[in-house]
């Protein structure tokens, strides 16, 4: 079985328009949560505790209405690119779940469920003032059908996944402020797609979805705007050893949309 890793450096909202319709089986992605301005305005010591605080990164500070518009464009293109019955899992903050559900349903997706990723070793910031922030949400939707691929092997799969935060060994080329562990992404890929199918991550970051896709024999399409993280993703995905024959395509997004 041959697989292909297609990695594109550019803005996904532009690049998605150039990609073939009904060509993807699963989109698994972690877009900006629209929390940059919110977090900077709060009385928090997070910026002092993290050198790569996402609120200062510049890619998560859109005004709310502009973020909603960008997410609507994203789901509109996903409705075109995903195959019928294809799934999409989007990570998000719990305070953005309802907004994303409305946007997705407005673009024809069938809402399946909301779940959480529970971090077993979260940063204990402000632990003497309030609850430790140890979870992130995710939304699971299907295109034009009530259900899609669900490889549960007759086992009960709960609507949460638990793991530690991303280990240092997965950041040897550098890390991303919101990087997810490979274990978490592999969980969704194996459950919601089959070997040989195509997994997409339009907000690829440092490439964790691509690493998990290659490791499990899926083809992958990854898009990342920031060159720093794109380069990390290239190295991480190239490092993956697999029994499958794997071709690699590295593309400049500007050439695709010109």
C-alpha positions, 0 to 999 in steps of 0.5 A, a space after each residue: 500500500 502506497 501513501 503520500 505526505 503532502 505538506 503545504 506552506 501557506 494560509 489554509 483559507 486560501 489553499 483549501 480553495 485549490 484542493 480537489 473536492 471530495 478527496 479527504 476522508 478525515 480532517 483532524 485539526 487544532 485551529 486557533 481558539 480565539 483566546 489570545 485577546 481574552 487571555 492577555 486581558 485577564 489577570 493571569 501569570 501564564 505569560 510569565 510561566 511560558 516563554 511561548 505563550 500563545 497569546 503573544 504569538 500573533 496568530 490567535 488575536 483576531 476580533 471575535 467577528 473576524 474569527 467567526 468569519 474565518 471559521 465559516 470559510 474553513 467549514 465551507 471548504 471542508 464541506 467541499 473537500 471531505 467525502 460524503 460520510 467523512 468526519 471532522 474533529 476540531 479541537 477548541 476551547 469549551 467557551 467556543 464549542 457552541 459557536 463552532 457547532 452553529 458554524 459547522 451545522 450551517 455548512 451542512 455537517 451533522 453534529 455527533 458529539 463534543 468531548 474533551 482531552 484531559 491532561 494528567 499533568 497540566 501546568 498548575 498555574 493559579 492553583 491556590 485561586 481556582 480550578 486547574 485548567 486541565 482539559 481542552 474540548 473537541 467537536 466531532 461532525 460528519 458530512 452529509 450522513 448520520 454516521 461514518 467510519 467508527 473502528 471501535 472493534 465492539 468496544 465502548 469508546 468514551 467521549 474523553 481521551 486522557 494523556 499527559 501533555 506533549 512529552 519532550 521527545 516529541 519536541 526535539 526539533 522545537 515545539 508549538 505552544 498548543 502542540 498535542 501529543 501523538 497519542 491523542 491524534 493517533 486515537 482519532 485517526 485509527 478510530 475514524 479512518 482506515 489505512 490507505 485513506 486521506 487525513 487532513 490537518 489544515 492548521 498543521 502546526 508542528 506536524 503531530 497529525 502528520 506523524 500519527 497519519 504516517 505511522 498508521 498507514 494513512 496519506 496526509 495533507 498538511 497546511 501550515 502558515 508559519 514557516 518556523 512550525 512548517 520546518 519542524 513538521 517536515 523534520 518530524 514527519 520525515 523521521 517516522 519509520 513505516 512499513 508502508 511505501 510513502 511518497 512526500 510532496 512539499 509545496 509552496 502555497 503561493 504557487 498553488 493559489 497563483 
